[in-house]
Amino acid sequence: MKAPHFLLAFCLFVSLVSITKAVVAPKSDRTSFSVRESDDSYQISATYDPDKTRKVQSYLDEYLTRSGDASFKNAQIDATMTLNDKTIFYIKSSPGNLLIKFDKKRNSEKALARFKKLAEKLRETLTDK
């Protein structure tokens, strides 16, 4: 009678250890960064260590906002935004995840240059390259 209980307890222990290791994967394994550009759009997407979220939000503020624009710090966003300079873009941001879609036809070359600088800085920070 004790053997089935021991076997059940052992199986539960192994299952819990396996699940814990799967959920707590190494942070570096979760980092990805990509930029896609076409004639009509520019897109930045990233998955990263949530501990770097404040740094990402600081870069968003530094490269995208000007006086009077809303700050990205401490914000989770899923919206189409219009900045004071009339730059329009879609952003979905949460700790460890970022997606930005920029429509080239609706925005200026100057605004696109800001997004490209942002992408370069984020790539350096998130991929350590």
C-alpha positions in Angstrom: 0.0 0.0 0.0 2.9 2.4 0.7 4.5 1.8 -2.7 1.6 3.3 -4.7 1.6 6.4 -2.4 5.3 6.8 -2.8 5.1 6.4 -6.6 2.3 9.0 -6.8 4.3 11.4 -4.6 7.4 10.9 -6.7 5.5 11.5 -10.0 4.0 14.7 -8.6 7.4 15.9 -7.5 8.9 15.2 -10.9 6.0 17.0 -12.6 6.4 20.0 -10.4 10.1 20.3 -11.1 9.5 19.9 -14.8 6.8 22.6 -14.9 9.0 25.0 -12.8 11.9 24.6 -15.1 9.7 25.2 -18.1 8.2 28.3 -16.7 11.4 29.8 -15.3 13.4 29.5 -18.5 16.7 31.4 -18.7 16.0 35.0 -19.5 18.4 35.1 -22.4 16.4 32.4 -24.2 13.4 34.8 -24.3 15.1 37.6 -26.2 14.2 38.3 -29.8 14.4 41.4 -31.8 13.3 42.1 -35.4 12.7 44.9 -37.8 10.6 44.5 -40.9 10.5 47.2 -43.5 8.6 47.5 -46.7 7.6 50.3 -49.1 4.6 51.1 -46.9 5.6 50.2 -43.3 8.3 49.9 -40.7 7.8 47.4 -37.8 9.8 46.8 -34.7 9.0 43.7 -32.5 10.8 42.5 -29.5 10.5 40.0 -26.7 13.0 40.5 -23.9 13.8 40.1 -20.2 11.1 42.0 -18.4 13.8 43.5 -16.1 14.8 45.6 -19.1 11.3 47.2 -19.5 12.2 50.5 -17.8 15.2 50.9 -20.1 12.9 50.2 -23.2 10.4 52.7 -21.9 13.1 55.3 -21.4 14.2 54.8 -25.0 10.6 55.2 -26.2 10.4 58.5 -24.4 13.8 59.6 -25.6 13.3 58.9 -29.2 9.6 59.3 -29.8 8.2 61.9 -27.4 8.6 65.7 -27.4 7.3 68.3 -25.0 3.7 67.7 -24.2 3.5 64.1 -25.5 2.5 61.3 -23.1 5.3 59.3 -21.5 5.8 55.6 -22.0 7.2 55.1 -18.5 5.2 52.7 -16.3 2.7 52.2 -19.1 1.2 49.1 -20.7 -0.2 50.2 -24.1 -2.2 48.7 -26.9 -3.2 51.7 -29.0 -2.8 53.7 -32.1 -1.0 56.9 -30.9 -0.7 60.3 -32.4 2.1 62.5 -31.1 2.0 66.3 -31.0 4.1 66.4 -34.2 1.3 64.4 -35.9 3.3 61.2 -36.0 0.9 58.3 -36.0 1.8 54.7 -35.1 0.5 51.6 -33.4 2.2 50.3 -30.3 1.6 47.3 -28.1 3.9 47.4 -25.1 4.0 45.3 -21.9 6.8 44.1 -19.6 9.0 42.0 -21.9 7.2 42.6 -25.1 7.1 45.4 -27.7 5.4 45.8 -31.1 5.5 49.1 -33.1 3.9 49.5 -36.5 4.7 52.7 -38.4 2.9 53.6 -41.6 5.4 55.4 -43.9 2.7 56.9 -46.1 1.0 58.7 -43.1 4.2 60.0 -41.5 7.2 62.1 -42.4 10.7 61.0 -43.3 11.9 62.8 -40.1 9.6 60.6 -38.0 10.8 57.5 -39.7 14.4 58.4 -39.0 13.5 58.7 -35.2 11.9 55.2 -35.3 15.0 53.8 -37.0 17.3 55.3 -34.4 15.0 53.9 -31.7 15.3 50.4 -33.3 19.1 50.6 -33.4 19.3 51.6 -29.8 16.8 48.9 -28.7 18.7 46.2 -30.7 22.0 47.2 -29.0 20.4 47.1 -25.6 18.3 44.0 -25.9 20.7 41.7 -27.8 23.9 43.0 -26.3 25.3 43.7 -29.8 
